[in-house]
Amino acid sequence: MILEDFIVQTKTGLFCSYGNFYLDPKEPVVTAVISHAHGDHAVGGNQNVFCTKPTMAFMQHRYKKFAAANFFIKNYEAVFVLNGVAISLYPAGHMLGSSLVLMEYKGVRYLYTGDYKLEADDTCEPMAFVKADVLITETTFANPDTKHPEAIEEIKKLNETKSNIMLGAYALGKSQRLIAMINQHCTQKRILVHHSIVPFVKIYEELGIRLGKYEVYDRKVMKNNQVDLIYIVPPMVFHSYFKAINVVRIFATGWKHLQNNNEIQLYISDHVDWDAILETVEKVNPSEVWTTHGSGTHLQNYFGEKLVVKLLN
């Protein structure tokens, strides 16, 4: 029997009282299972953190000695038990080390996705479809009107201009994916990387991910070369240089409002769109879908009485 209160939304985050742990808590807790290392899912200061090796490495870089008191590194598919709840992690395809969290309790399987995508990405493990009775899915882009274009065709847009490009991207996950894609599909381009992104790039490489050629940003290089440079910068830098001259401004994201005022729109997302969520529901084959990190109302309307869809937030 599905326990309707197996996972509940609290001000601290998603809580499993049966196992006495949180999923991606928003503030420090005693026991946390962390799906991936993005800041809205992985805060520092937890007592005990269960996660993959890459997630630990990224958190340790970002939070230093405050990352966690204790890390418990888990390989994909390895089962561990917290207060009677059997837990295993599976690849989520969102970024390196990102995980789905499968929780089994009294014969019922609950699958928490964290953030995930189905699209191919050479810089992280591909999404694994896991059967479950309850699918707890992110709904960042759960709208029938939202359908992400093919990422490879999007990145090829950068070949449309010879001008230097200031390319805004999140420092962890998105930047590394873009470096690899540019090297594969925009071979004439020369990649410069903002210094704040470089440590995450180095961690990817230390973990065996080959991204291709890039250079740490050098102002003289940018000044002396007027064509075919791509300078990858984090959002704060991108938005602070909104009047930057002699560059084409582009921001890589699935959000339409972040494409405003950019010379080229680059719709590259690391989240599932509407069709990908429906495909996930089909392959996971749950009896119920619980939604989080966004709005699940469109899913409720779509499935109607065919499938129970419950909003956790």
Buried (B, 14 or more C-beta within 10 A) or exposed (E): EBBEEBBEEEEBBBBBEBBBBBBBBBEBBEBBBBBBBBBEBBBBBBEBBBBBBBBBBBBBBBBEEBBBEEBBBBEBEEEEEBEEBBBBBBBBBBBBBBBBBBBBBEEBBBBBBBBBBBBEBBBBBEBBBBEBBBBBBBBBBBBEEBEBBEBEEBBBBBBEBEEBBBBBBBBBBBBBBBBBBBBEBBEEBBBBBBEBBBBBBEBBEEEEBEBEEBEEBEEEBBEEEEEBBBBBBBBEBBEEBEEBEEBBBBBBBBBEEBBEEBEBBBBBBBBBBBEBBBBBBEEBEBEBBBBBBBBBBBBBEBBEEEBBBBBBE
